[in-house]
Amino acid sequence: MTYLVKDECIKCKLMDCVEVCPVDCFYEGENMLVIDPDECIDCGVCEPECPVDAIVSDAAYDQEDKNKWLKINNKYSKLWPNITKKKEPPKDAEKYKSEKNKYDKYFSEKPGG
């Protein structure tokens, strides 16, 4: 089992989760965060910290969604820089908090920083 960041993080990137992670397994893209599933120790402290419910246990997914988000988190945690301190969210984060299906519309492969 591992925790994964999913669609709700895109364009919000609120980062409350980063502050509580004991193993610093978050990685920052231009408009979302991901968790390295190989580094995650399954402690779950990040999940309740996310105000948009973008972090879930992979056990909470059906197989198709689990595979999609596991691949995304795994791939980009190897490409994007590690983040260990909370930063300010994007100025327009509030606008996107409740929007659905953001991956196809907004996902960026660019690293954050």
TIMI-2910 file (N, C-alpha, C, CB; in pm, 1 decimal, decimal comma, always signed):
<rs>
+----------+----------+----------+----------+----------+----------+----------+----------+----------+----------+----------+----------+------+
!      n_x !      n_y !      n_z !     ca_x !     ca_y !     ca_z !      c_x !      c_y !      c_z !     cb_x !     cb_y !     cb_z ! resn !
+----------+----------+----------+----------+----------+----------+----------+----------+----------+----------+----------+----------+------+
!    +83,8 !   -118,8 !     +0,0 !     +0,0 !     +0,0 !     +0,0 !    +88,0 !   +124,7 !     +0,0 !    -95,2 !     +0,0 !   +121,8 !  Met !
!    +41,3 !   +226,9 !    -67,4 !   +109,1 !   +355,1 !    -69,2 !     +3,0 !   +464,1 !    -81,4 !   +212,9 !   +363,1 !   -185,9 !  Thr !
!    +43,0 !   +584,8 !    -62,0 !    -46,5 !   +698,8 !    -83,4 !    -10,3 !   +764,1 !   -215,5 !    -37,3 !   +801,7 !    +34,0 !  Tyr !
!   -112,6 !   +817,6 !   -281,6 !    -95,6 !   +877,7 !   -413,1 !   -162,3 !  +1013,9 !   -417,3 !   -152,8 !   +786,7 !   -522,3 !  Leu !
!   -105,0 !  +1103,4 !   -495,6 !   -167,8 !  +1233,3 !   -521,0 !   -243,8 !  +1219,3 !   -651,9 !    -61,1 !  +1351,3 !   -527,4 !  Val !
!   -365,5 !  +1272,7 !   -652,9 !   -448,8 !  +1257,7 !   -771,5 !   -496,8 !  +1392,3 !   -824,4 !   -567,9 !  +1168,9 !   -740,7 !  Lys !
!   -588,7 !  +1387,5 !   -915,2 !   -640,3 !  +1499,4 !   -994,2 !   -669,4 !  +1628,6 !   -915,6 !   -764,6 !  +1456,1 !  -1061,8 !  Asp !
!   -722,3 !  +1615,1 !   -796,8 !   -763,4 !  +1733,1 !   -719,8 !   -649,3 !  +1828,3 !   -687,8 !   -827,7 !  +1689,7 !   -592,2 !  Glu !
!   -527,2 !  +1781,5 !   -689,5 !   -411,3 !  +1866,0 !   -659,1 !   -378,2 !  +1963,0 !   -773,1 !   -290,1 !  +1778,6 !   -629,5 !  Cys !
!   -411,8 !  +1923,9 !   -894,0 !   -373,4 !  +2003,3 !  -1010,7 !   -433,4 !  +2143,5 !  -1002,7 !   -418,2 !  +1933,5 !  -1140,5 !  Ile !
!   -347,6 !  +2242,3 !  -1019,7 !   -380,7 !  +2384,8 !  -1016,8 !   -411,5 !  +2436,0 !   -875,3 !   -499,5 !  +2411,2 !  -1107,2 !  Lys !
!   -405,2 !  +2348,7 !   -774,7 !   -426,0 !  +2392,3 !   -635,9 !   -293,7 !  +2392,1 !   -560,6 !   -528,7 !  +2301,1 !   -564,1 !  Cys !
!   -227,6 !  +2276,6 !   -559,0 !    -93,7 !  +2262,7 !   -501,0 !    -81,6 !  +2336,5 !   -367,3 !    +11,7 !  +2315,1 !   -598,8 !  Lys !
!   -164,4 !  +2295,9 !   -270,3 !   -172,6 !  +2367,9 !   -143,2 !    -59,5 !  +2334,4 !    -46,2 !   -303,9 !  +2338,3 !    -77,6 !  Leu !
!     +0,1 !  +2219,8 !    -55,1 !   +124,0 !  +2181,8 !    +13,3 !   +117,3 !  +2163,0 !   +163,8 !   +223,9 !  +2281,8 !    -14,1 !  Met !
!     +0,4 !  +2157,5 !   +222,4 !     -8,8 !  +2128,3 !   +365,5 !    +52,9 !  +1991,2 !   +395,7 !   -156,6 !  +2132,8 !   +412,6 !  Asp !
!    +44,3 !  +1901,0 !   +301,5 !    +95,2 !  +1765,2 !   +314,9 !   +247,0 !  +1759,9 !   +329,7 !    +53,5 !  +1683,4 !   +195,9 !  Cys !
!   +314,2 !  +1849,6 !   +263,4 !   +461,1 !  +1849,5 !   +260,9 !   +518,5 !  +1868,3 !   +401,0 !   +513,3 !  +1960,1 !   +167,7 !  Val !
!   +456,7 !  +1953,5 !   +478,2 !   +506,4 !  +1985,4 !   +612,8 !   +502,8 !  +1865,9 !   +707,4 !   +425,2 !  +2098,4 !   +671,9 !  Glu !
!   +408,7 !  +1774,6 !   +688,2 !   +392,1 !  +1664,7 !   +783,7 !   +459,8 !  +1534,9 !   +742,0 !   +247,1 !  +1638,8 !   +804,5 !  Val !
!   +507,0 !  +1526,0 !   +619,0 !   +565,6 !  +1401,0 !   +569,8 !   +697,9 !  +1371,1 !   +641,4 !   +588,2 !  +1408,4 !   +417,1 !  Cys !
!   +704,8 !  +1258,0 !   +712,4 !   +827,5 !  +1227,0 !   +787,3 !   +943,1 !  +1178,9 !   +700,1 !   +798,0 !  +1122,7 !   +890,4 !  Pro !
!   +916,3 !  +1142,8 !   +573,5 !  +1022,4 !  +1089,9 !   +487,6 !  +1046,7 !  +1176,2 !   +363,9 !   +988,2 !   +948,8 !   +444,9 !  Val !
!   +983,5 !  +1291,3 !   +356,9 !  +1005,4 !  +1385,2 !   +245,5 !   +990,7 !  +1317,5 !   +109,6 !  +1144,1 !  +1448,2 !   +256,3 !  Asp !
!   +876,4 !  +1253,5 !    +87,8 !   +857,0 !  +1179,7 !    -37,5 !   +770,2 !  +1254,9 !   -138,5 !   +794,5 !  +1045,1 !     -8,2 !  Cys !
!   +754,2 !  +1386,8 !   -120,8 !   +678,2 !  +1468,0 !   -216,5 !   +771,3 !  +1532,5 !   -318,5 !   +596,9 !  +1576,3 !   -143,1 !  Phe !
!   +721,1 !  +1542,0 !   -440,6 !   +795,8 !  +1600,7 !   -551,6 !   +706,1 !  +1701,9 !   -619,7 !   +844,6 !  +1491,6 !   -652,5 !  Tyr !
!   +767,0 !  +1812,1 !   -665,0 !   +689,2 !  +1925,2 !   -712,5 !   +695,2 !  +1943,2 !   -863,8 !   +736,5 !  +2050,1 !   -645,6 !  Glu !
!   +578,2 !  +1941,0 !   -924,1 !   +563,6 !  +1976,6 !  -1063,5 !   +515,6 !  +2120,1 !  -1074,5 !   +467,0 !  +1881,1 !  -1134,5 !  Gly !
!   +503,6 !  +2166,2 !  -1196,0 !   +460,4 !  +2303,2 !  -1219,2 !   +324,4 !  +2331,6 !  -1154,8 !   +454,3 !  +2331,1 !  -1368,5 !  Glu !
!   +230,7 !  +2235,3 !  -1162,7 !    +98,8 !  +2265,2 !  -1107,5 !    +39,5 !  +2154,5 !  -1021,0 !     +5,4 !  +2294,7 !  -1218,4 !  Asn !
!   +122,3 !  +2061,3 !   -975,5 !    +75,9 !  +1961,3 !   -878,4 !   +195,4 !  +1898,0 !   -808,6 !    -10,0 !  +1852,3 !   -947,7 !  Met !
!   +167,2 !  +1824,3 !   -703,6 !   +267,3 !  +1745,5 !   -632,5 !   +241,8 !  +1598,1 !   -660,6 !   +264,0 !  +1774,6 !   -479,3 !  Leu !
!   +344,0 !  +1516,3 !   -642,9 !   +329,4 !  +1370,9 !   -646,6 !   +405,8 !  +1311,3 !   -529,6 !   +380,3 !  +1312,2 !   -781,7 !  Val !
!   +372,0 !  +1187,4 !   -498,5 !   +440,1 !  +1110,7 !   -393,8 !   +521,2 !  +1000,7 !   -460,8 !   +337,9 !  +1050,6 !   -290,6 !  Ile !
!   +644,2 !   +981,2 !   -416,3 !   +722,9 !   +868,4 !   -465,6 !   +672,7 !   +743,3 !   -393,4 !   +878,3 !   +890,8 !   -442,3 !  Asp !
!   +606,7 !   +651,8 !   -464,7 !   +552,3 !   +533,2 !   -399,2 !   +658,7 !   +441,7 !   -338,9 !   +470,6 !   +455,5 !   -497,3 !  Pro !
!   +781,2 !   +451,4 !   -387,6 !   +889,0 !   +369,9 !   -331,0 !   +942,2 !   +427,6 !   -199,5 !  +1002,8 !   +357,5 !   -431,5 !  Asp !
!   +924,1 !   +556,4 !   -179,9 !   +971,0 !   +621,5 !    -57,5 !   +861,9 !   +630,2 !    +49,1 !  +1022,5 !   +760,7 !    -89,4 !  Glu !
!   +737,5 !   +633,3 !     +7,0 !   +625,3 !   +646,8 !    +99,7 !   +624,9 !   +529,6 !   +197,9 !   +490,7 !   +653,7 !    +22,6 !  Cys !
!   +612,4 !   +561,5 !   +326,7 !   +612,0 !   +456,6 !   +429,0 !   +469,7 !   +423,1 !   +475,2 !   +696,9 !   +499,9 !   +549,1 !  Ile !
!   +370,6 !   +472,6 !   +403,4 !   +230,4 !   +439,7 !   +429,0 !   +181,6 !   +483,9 !   +566,7 !   +210,2 !   +291,9 !   +414,5 !  Asp !
!   +238,9 !   +591,2 !   +617,5 !   +198,6 !   +637,1 !   +750,8 !    +63,0 !   +707,7 !   +748,2 !   +304,4 !   +731,0 !   +808,1 !  Cys !
!    +29,1 !   +768,6 !   +635,9 !   -101,3 !   +830,6 !   +620,4 !   -118,2 !   +968,6 !   +681,0 !   -200,5 !   +743,6 !   +677,7 !  Gly !
!    -13,1 !  +1027,7 !   +734,9 !    -29,8 !  +1159,1 !   +798,5 !    -59,8 !  +1269,7 !   +698,1 !    +94,9 !  +1194,8 !   +876,8 !  Val !
!    -22,9 !  +1249,7 !   +573,5 !    -47,4 !  +1351,7 !   +471,3 !   -193,3 !  +1358,5 !   +428,7 !    +38,8 !  +1325,2 !   +350,6 !  Cys !
!   -260,6 !  +1246,0 !   +428,6 !   -396,8 !  +1238,0 !   +374,9 !   -493,8 !  +1337,0 !   +440,8 !   -449,7 !  +1097,1 !   +391,9 !  Glu !
!   -503,7 !  +1342,2 !   +572,7 !   -599,5 !  +1436,3 !   +632,9 !   -556,7 !  +1582,9 !   +623,3 !   -620,3 !  +1400,8 !   +777,5 !  Pro !
!   -430,8 !  +1607,6 !   +589,7 !   -381,7 !  +1745,3 !   +579,2 !   -423,5 !  +1812,5 !   +448,8 !   -230,6 !  +1747,4 !   +591,0 !  Glu !
!   -460,9 !  +1735,1 !   +349,2 !   -495,1 !  +1791,4 !   +218,8 !   -637,9 !  +1846,5 !   +220,5 !   -479,6 !  +1684,8 !   +108,0 !  Cys !
!   -651,3 !  +1978,2 !   +205,3 !   -784,5 !  +2038,6 !   +212,3 !   -873,2 !  +2010,9 !    +90,7 !   -770,5 !  +2185,9 !   +229,4 !  Pro !
!   -817,1 !  +1953,7 !    -16,5 !   -897,7 !  +1923,1 !   -135,0 !   -908,9 !  +1772,3 !   -159,3 !   -837,6 !  +1991,0 !   -258,2 !  Val !
!   -868,4 !  +1691,8 !    -61,3 !   -876,7 !  +1545,8 !    -70,2 !   -806,1 !  +1489,4 !   -193,2 !  -1021,3 !  +1503,0 !    -71,7 !  Asp !
!   -689,0 !  +1542,9 !   -221,9 !   -612,2 !  +1497,6 !   -338,2 !   -521,7 !  +1379,3 !   -306,4 !   -528,9 !  +1611,4 !   -392,3 !  Ala !
!   -511,3 !  +1341,1 !   -179,8 !   -423,0 !  +1231,3 !   -140,8 !   -508,4 !  +1117,2 !    -87,8 !   -318,6 !  +1277,3 !    -34,0 !  Ile !
!   -487,3 !   +998,5 !   -145,2 !   -560,9 !   +881,1 !    -99,6 !   -468,8 !   +759,6 !    -98,6 !   -684,2 !   +855,2 !   -189,4 !  Val !
!   -508,8 !   +661,6 !    -21,4 !   -439,1 !   +533,6 !    -20,8 !   -469,0 !   +463,0 !   -152,1 !   -481,6 !   +446,0 !   +101,4 !  Ser !
!   -370,5 !   +394,4 !   -205,8 !   -395,1 !   +321,6 !   -329,9 !   -497,9 !   +210,2 !   -308,7 !   -264,0 !   +263,2 !   -384,2 !  Asp !
!   -520,6 !   +170,0 !   -185,7 !   -621,1 !    +68,3 !   -156,4 !   -763,2 !   +121,9 !   -176,7 !   -604,2 !    +17,9 !    -13,1 !  Ala !
!   -778,8 !   +254,5 !   -182,9 !   -910,7 !   +316,0 !   -198,9 !   -954,9 !   +324,1 !   -345,0 !   -910,0 !   +454,6 !   -138,5 !  Ala !
!   -871,8 !   +283,9 !   -435,8 !   -899,3 !   +296,4 !   -579,2 !   -947,8 !   +167,4 !   -640,3 !   -776,5 !   +342,4 !   -651,8 !  Tyr !
!  -1026,4 !   +182,3 !   -747,6 !  -1048,2 !    +65,0 !   -830,7 !   -918,6 !    +45,7 !   -910,0 !  -1175,5 !    +81,6 !   -926,0 !  Asp !
!   -899,5 !    -69,6 !   -968,2 !   -771,0 !   -104,8 !  -1029,3 !   -729,1 !     -8,8 !  -1141,3 !   -777,7 !   -245,6 !  -1084,0 !  Gln !
!   -823,1 !    +33,9 !  -1225,0 !   -789,3 !   +122,1 !  -1337,1 !   -738,4 !   +257,9 !  -1287,8 !   -911,7 !   +141,7 !  -1427,9 !  Glu !
!   -809,5 !   +319,0 !  -1193,2 !   -765,2 !   +447,3 !  -1138,4 !   -634,8 !   +432,9 !  -1062,3 !   -872,2 !   +506,0 !  -1047,3 !  Asp !
!   -622,7 !   +324,9 !   -987,0 !   -499,6 !   +301,3 !   -911,3 !   -379,8 !   +295,0 !  -1005,8 !   -510,1 !   +170,6 !   -829,0 !  Lys !
!   -391,8 !   +219,1 !  -1114,0 !   -281,2 !   +206,6 !  -1208,1 !   -245,9 !   +341,0 !  -1270,9 !   -315,6 !   +105,7 !  -1316,7 !  Asn !
!   -346,0 !   +419,5 !  -1308,2 !   -321,1 !   +551,0 !  -1369,3 !   -243,1 !   +640,7 !  -1274,6 !   -453,7 !   +618,7 !  -1408,4 !  Lys !
!   -291,5 !   +657,4 !  -1151,7 !   -227,8 !   +750,7 !  -1058,6 !    -98,0 !   +696,4 !  -1001,3 !   -322,5 !   +784,0 !   -945,9 !  Trp !
!    -86,1 !   +565,0 !   -990,3 !    +40,7 !   +506,0 !   -947,2 !   +148,9 !   +533,6 !  -1051,9 !    +25,2 !   +353,0 !   -923,6 !  Leu !
!   +116,0 !   +518,1 !  -1178,8 !   +212,2 !   +546,9 !  -1285,7 !   +251,8 !   +694,1 !  -1285,7 !   +153,8 !   +508,3 !  -1422,2 !  Lys !
!   +156,1 !   +782,4 !  -1271,3 !   +184,5 !   +926,5 !  -1271,2 !   +273,5 !   +963,3 !  -1153,2 !    +53,5 !  +1007,9 !  -1266,3 !  Ile !
!   +236,8 !   +918,5 !  -1032,7 !   +316,5 !   +950,7 !   -914,7 !   +456,4 !   +891,6 !   -925,7 !   +247,6 !   +899,6 !   -788,0 !  Asn !
!   +466,3 !   +768,4 !   -971,6 !   +596,2 !   +703,5 !   -983,9 !   +684,3 !   +774,4 !  -1088,0 !   +577,9 !   +555,8 !  -1021,6 !  Asn !
!   +629,2 !   +800,5 !  -1205,3 !   +706,5 !   +862,6 !  -1313,3 !   +758,1 !  +1000,7 !  -1273,7 !   +621,1 !   +873,5 !  -1439,5 !  Lys !
!   +669,7 !  +1086,1 !  -1226,0 !   +710,0 !  +1224,9 !  -1202,6 !   +788,2 !  +1244,2 !  -1072,9 !   +588,3 !  +1313,2 !  -1200,6 !  Tyr !
!   +777,1 !  +1150,5 !   -980,0 !   +862,2 !  +1160,2 !   -860,1 !  +1008,0 !  +1133,9 !   -895,5 !   +815,5 !  +1060,4 !   -751,6 !  Ser !
!  +1031,8 !  +1071,5 !  -1008,7 !  +1169,6 !  +1048,1 !  -1054,5 !  +1223,0 !  +1164,9 !  -1138,1 !  +1176,5 !   +918,9 !  -1136,5 !  Lys !
!  +1132,7 !  +1251,4 !  -1187,6 !  +1171,8 !  +1360,3 !  -1276,1 !  +1167,5 !  +1498,3 !  -1209,4 !  +1082,7 !  +1360,4 !  -1396,7 !  Leu !
!  +1079,1 !  +1516,8 !  -1115,4 !  +1058,6 !  +1648,1 !  -1053,4 !  +1143,4 !  +1662,3 !   -926,9 !   +909,4 !  +1669,2 !  -1019,9 !  Trp !
!  +1170,5 !  +1786,1 !   -885,5 !  +1250,6 !  +1807,0 !   -764,1 !  +1173,3 !  +1773,9 !   -636,1 !  +1298,9 !  +1951,2 !   -758,3 !  Pro !
!  +1247,3 !  +1723,2 !   -539,8 !  +1191,7 !  +1694,6 !   -407,8 !  +1153,8 !  +1825,1 !   -339,6 !  +1292,3 !  +1614,8 !   -321,1 !  Asn !
!  +1044,4 !  +1822,1 !   -266,6 !  +1001,5 !  +1939,9 !   -191,9 !   +983,3 !  +1900,5 !    -45,8 !   +869,5 !  +1999,5 !   -250,7 !  Ile !
!  +1041,7 !  +1978,7 !    +44,9 !  +1036,1 !  +1945,6 !   +187,3 !   +975,5 !  +2056,5 !   +272,0 !  +1174,2 !  +1914,3 !   +237,7 !  Thr !
!   +949,8 !  +2171,7 !   +211,1 !   +890,7 !  +2284,2 !   +284,8 !   +770,9 !  +2338,4 !   +207,5 !   +995,9 !  +2397,0 !   +308,6 !  Lys !
!   +668,6 !  +2373,1 !   +283,2 !   +548,0 !  +2429,2 !   +224,1 !   +578,1 !  +2565,0 !   +161,3 !   +436,9 !  +2442,3 !   +329,9 !  Lys !
!   +522,7 !  +2586,0 !    +43,1 !   +533,2 !  +2713,9 !    -26,0 !   +394,0 !  +2773,8 !    -38,8 !   +599,7 !  +2697,2 !   -165,8 !  Lys !
!   +388,2 !  +2895,1 !    -85,3 !   +258,7 !  +2958,0 !   -109,9 !   +189,5 !  +2886,7 !   -226,0 !   +275,3 !  +3110,0 !   -140,2 !  Glu !
!    +59,0 !  +2865,2 !   -215,3 !    -12,5 !  +2803,9 !   -327,1 !    -24,0 !  +2902,0 !   -443,2 !   -152,3 !  +2756,9 !   -282,9 !  Pro !
!    -59,6 !  +2853,2 !   -559,7 !    -81,2 !  +2944,0 !   -672,9 !   -187,4 !  +3048,6 !   -638,4 !   -123,2 !  +2864,6 !   -798,9 !  Pro !
!   -174,3 !  +3166,4 !   -692,5 !   -267,1 !  +3275,0 !   -661,3 !   -411,8 !  +3241,8 !   -697,2 !   -224,9 !  +3400,5 !   -733,7 !  Lys !
!   -431,3 !  +3160,4 !   -800,3 !   -566,9 !  +3126,7 !   -842,6 !   -612,1 !  +2988,4 !   -794,1 !   -575,8 !  +3132,9 !   -993,4 !  Asp !
!   -547,1 !  +2933,3 !   -691,6 !   -579,1 !  +2799,0 !   -642,2 !   -725,3 !  +2786,4 !   -600,8 !   -489,3 !  +2763,8 !   -524,3 !  Ala !
!   -776,9 !  +2885,7 !   -535,8 !   -915,8 !  +2881,9 !   -487,7 !  -1013,2 !  +2858,3 !   -603,5 !   -951,3 !  +3013,6 !   -414,7 !  Glu !
!   -985,0 !  +2915,9 !   -716,0 !  -1070,2 !  +2904,8 !   -835,1 !  -1083,1 !  +2759,4 !   -882,0 !  -1013,8 !  +2991,4 !   -948,6 !  Lys !
!   -979,0 !  +2678,5 !   -860,9 !   -975,2 !  +2542,5 !   -912,8 !  -1005,2 !  +2434,7 !   -809,1 !   -842,1 !  +2516,8 !   -972,2 !  Tyr !
!  -1025,4 !  +2472,7 !   -683,1 !  -1040,5 !  +2374,9 !   -575,7 !  -1150,5 !  +2271,7 !   -599,5 !  -1067,8 !  +2446,2 !   -448,2 !  Lys !
!  -1262,4 !  +2312,4 !   -652,1 !  -1373,7 !  +2218,6 !   -666,9 !  -1393,8 !  +2170,2 !   -811,0 !  -1500,6 !  +2283,3 !   -617,8 !  Ser !
!  -1306,9 !  +2210,7 !   -900,7 !  -1319,3 !  +2165,6 !  -1039,6 !  -1283,3 !  +2017,9 !  -1050,6 !  -1229,1 !  +2249,8 !  -1132,5 !  Glu !
!  -1354,2 !  +1946,8 !  -1135,1 !  -1332,2 !  +1803,5 !  -1156,1 !  -1256,9 !  +1779,5 !  -1286,7 !  -1466,4 !  +1727,5 !  -1157,2 !  Lys !
!  -1196,6 !  +1662,1 !  -1298,6 !  -1129,4 !  +1617,8 !  -1421,7 !  -1025,0 !  +1718,4 !  -1471,8 !  -1232,9 !  +1593,5 !  -1530,9 !  Asn !
!   -937,6 !  +1759,3 !  -1384,1 !   -837,6 !  +1859,6 !  -1419,0 !   -717,9 !  +1803,2 !  -1495,2 !   -789,5 !  +1927,1 !  -1294,8 !  Lys !
!   -692,7 !  +1674,0 !  -1483,5 !   -574,2 !  +1616,1 !  -1546,6 !   -571,8 !  +1642,0 !  -1697,9 !   -568,8 !  +1465,6 !  -1519,3 !  Tyr !
!   -678,3 !  +1609,6 !  -1765,4 !   -681,1 !  +1625,5 !  -1911,5 !   -674,8 !  +1771,2 !  -1954,7 !   -806,2 !  +1561,7 !  -1968,3 !  Asp !
!   -723,7 !  +1860,8 !  -1872,1 !   -727,9 !  +2002,6 !  -1907,6 !   -599,7 !  +2077,9 !  -1873,5 !   -843,3 !  +2068,2 !  -1838,6 !  Lys !
!   -537,5 !  +2044,9 !  -1759,0 !   -433,2 !  +2131,4 !  -1705,8 !   -299,3 !  +2067,7 !  -1671,5 !   -483,4 !  +2194,2 !  -1587,9 !  Tyr !
!   -291,2 !  +1936,6 !  -1667,0 !   -168,2 !  +1873,5 !  -1619,6 !    -46,3 !  +1922,0 !  -1698,1 !   -179,7 !  +1721,4 !  -1629,8 !  Phe !
!    +61,4 !  +1948,7 !  -1625,8 !   +187,2 !  +1990,6 !  -1688,1 !   +297,7 !  +1894,9 !  -1646,6 !   +223,5 !  +2136,6 !  -1648,7 !  Ser !
!   +378,4 !  +1853,6 !  -1741,0 !   +493,2 !  +1766,7 !  -1712,3 !   +612,9 !  +1844,8 !  -1661,7 !   +532,3 !  +1689,0 !  -1836,1 !  Glu !
!   +606,5 !  +1976,6 !  -1665,7 !   +720,2 !  +2059,9 !  -1626,5 !   +744,4 !  +2048,0 !  -1476,2 !   +696,0 !  +2207,7 !  -1665,7 !  Lys !
!   +870,4 !  +2049,6 !  -1436,6 !   +901,7 !  +2048,5 !  -1293,2 !   +864,9 !  +2181,0 !  -1228,5 !  +1050,6 !  +2018,7 !  -1270,6 !  Pro !
!   +841,3 !  +2173,9 !  -1099,1 !   +814,3 !  +2296,0 !  -1022,2 !   +943,6 !  +2352,3 !   -969,7 !   +717,0 !  +2268,8 !   -906,0 !  Gly !
!   +926,2 !  +2448,8 !   -886,1 !  +1048,3 !  +2503,8 !   -826,8 !  +1037,1 !  +2648,1 !   -790,1 !  +1161,8 !  +2487,0 !   -919,1 !  Gly !
+----------+----------+----------+----------+----------+----------+----------+----------+----------+----------+----------+----------+------+
</rs>
